Amino acid sequence: MTRPTIKTAADEALESLLKAAQENLPGNSDFSSLRSAAVSAFEENGLPTRRVEDWKYSDLKRVMPSDLALAEPVDAATAKDRLSGSGILKSVEKSQLVLVNGCFSAELSDLSELGDAITVRSVSDALQAGDFVLDDPEIAKGDIALSLNTALLQDGVIVEIAEGTELAKPLEIRHVMLGGGLATLRNRVVIGKGAKVGIIETFVGDEAAYQLNSVIDYRIADDVKLNVLRIINEGDQAIHLGSTTATVGGNVHFEHFTLSASGQFVRSQSFVAMLGEYSDADLFGASLVDGKRHSDITLKMDHAVPNCNSKEQYRTVLDDKAEGVFQGQIIVRQYAQKTDAKMMSQALLLSEDASFNNKPELEIYADDVICGHGATCGDLDEDLLFYLGSRGIPKDLAKKMLVMAFLAEAIENVSNEQFVEALESYILDRLGLSE
């Protein structure tokens, strides 16, 4: 027997917003039918609750406000002030694409050094032209955040990188939220054969209460080397739903690191489909969660072909009354022999009131594989604290040093040395250890 959906004020507010916004959203008739289907699915099911397995530890229905409205456009001058005053990666030279309240801003973007090898187009233009097709990997089908993204999709950027391109410096896609409201966007990065690319995704916002539903879709051709750094540094009242989908070709090295640094409710989820042989996917992350914040890292890795490797390692530090979640699933299909897949999640609790939920899963249908997962959760090692204290180091400083060492092991997996230095500098500053 199917349980009836109990609608809250937040469900009703979002349903009204979905219906009212449809006629003003970009897209041809084909895409409008996809939107209608997504709206109908929401009308039937509402926001996810803890009864939905994938959302068991993250109650979106509870935190979503009941006074929802779309984010208003912001003038370039106002957004520029926010851009100039923020950035964990200030020291890293990069090209930049900017989206403000979910909409692409060519005026604020800097693509002067990219040349002809990279083309950029707004998603809203592609929707109007009828040539933006949604074809998420099978492992992402039915995801609630992706469905809501389809229902309210406003804009985004499509970045196409030509075969053999080697970017001298990384391309940053920066998302800025100002003035409150709900923004929904989807970016797509199509990378041609043999390219070597660095992508940075950053998320920042002001102190207004806002909600962001962001998707980025990587289409990775054969022989590509792709390094992605994702930094979630939202405002303290922000609700962040961030999804990454990736289809990986053959002989690819795909590296993806997520830093979850701020936001009231953050869910960062990844869906990776290994579709070409002899490829490696390394997904790492570090989260710092304090106050009453909630941070959720959800990962689904689909090994569909033989001879691929994947490695996932995530570390979380929680303080005060913070809540943390790691959900990781590795699927190895019947024909994906010679797969080597490893997953590890580790959490450090600095307060008795903090909590962490670990849910690692392996789903294996092949017999010639090496797969494993692990999870740990605990507080600081008293023996190490005693040792540092015996060397004259104050206890508070000793705790911060151990936290830094714990997170540094995850950060050191990043292959770009500039990224490593910037990340470590930020965490040292956050812990009060910078000189």
Beta strands, then each sheet from edge to edge (+ up, - down):
strand 1: 95-100
strand 2: 103-110
strand 3: 118-122
strand 4: 157-161
strand 5: 171-177
strand 6: 181-191
strand 7: 196-205
strand 8: 210-220
strand 9: 225-233
strand 10: 239-248
strand 11: 253-262
strand 12: 265-274
strand 13: 280-289
strand 14: 294-303
strand 15: 309-318
strand 16: 323-332
strand 17: 340-349
strand 18: 355-364
strand 19: 370-378
sheet 1: 2+ 1- 5- 7- 9- 11- 13- 15- 17- 19-
sheet 2: 3+ 4- 6- 8- 10- 12- 14- 16- 18-
end
